[in-house]
Amino acid sequence: MVYIWTPASTPGTGPTGSEIRLAVNARMNLTKTADQLDSEITAALRLISGMAKWPDLHKTDTTTLAFSSGNKSKALPTDCRIADRLYLADDSTLLDASIDWIRQQQETASPATGDPIWKAIIGGSVYVYPIPDSSVTVYLDYWCEPADVEDESLNLILGYQFKEAIVLGTILQYIKGLGFTSHPKLADTERAFAYEMAKLDPLRDEKPLVAKAYEGY
């Protein structure tokens, strides 16, 4: 079976932080002014982002993994939550290998050099082999961690389908920030949030699984 991936929305064209703040004010009888709920909105976005591989959070990086000759590893983008695919400009996918095997090959007396074929990710960095003998960029598709909300006039990375979930998530973060661990409003909002997330679940990325992992190394 082949899955056709269609983004739920265009990333960065979701509701603004201002829209979320106004909705939270109305429901909680608050009078928060501009940017006073930015940290709670950020926490809500990250709560939602950790619940699935949402298409709105899928990005391609074409600059961070720019290897120079002799580079053995590079740090992943700081907002990388889950790596999807690493590949070269010719669209050849880097194959998975164990970090122990790659490091062993890199440290031999005469390691192979050239365009990378193998990769391993550990500790926030990607290690490649062969070792590049010239400048080469490894492209990265990944699911990102939402950035801090610092200007509520900007559109959020999650689309309008997520507006209700973001509002509810922000209310949860606000109530918990007051120190409540048990409260009728908290329980009601948690139930509503769970129900909203269940409705959004079909939007998550679904990809076919490889029946047998590559074992050629």
C-alpha angles and dihedrals in degrees: 000000000000119000118212109212115216118178114242089224141338109285113246095025098091127111118306123247087248091060090051093048093050091050092049091048091052095049097041097037089240131148100210112161130212115323095355092120097042094113092049091048090049091051090049092051091051092047090055093042091057093055099068146347097273117195090225089065096049111112140171120223117200101169114040096069095053104145122201123205109293097017111139098183143009132199116252119241110286091240095052110125101164125008115224110179136349117201145156129247090269088058094249108150118230110240124234119253133164116269090233092057094047094047090047091053093045092054099048118116093257109021119191116258133198136075111351118256102170132049141182128187121213135149094005094304135099119224119201138196137231092043110245113257093192138017111301132166121219110207117219129204111193148149110253136217109242113253123242113281103237102152115042092197090073125088116256120241093241113077130240091273085073098048096103092045091050091049092050092043090051091051089051092051091047094051092046089048088060088060099255117145094165123032134132092239090050093051093046092049093047090054092048091047092051090049092050092049090051089056091050095048095093089062093066120111112267118192130178115256123236107244095214126022119233110267102178098117 
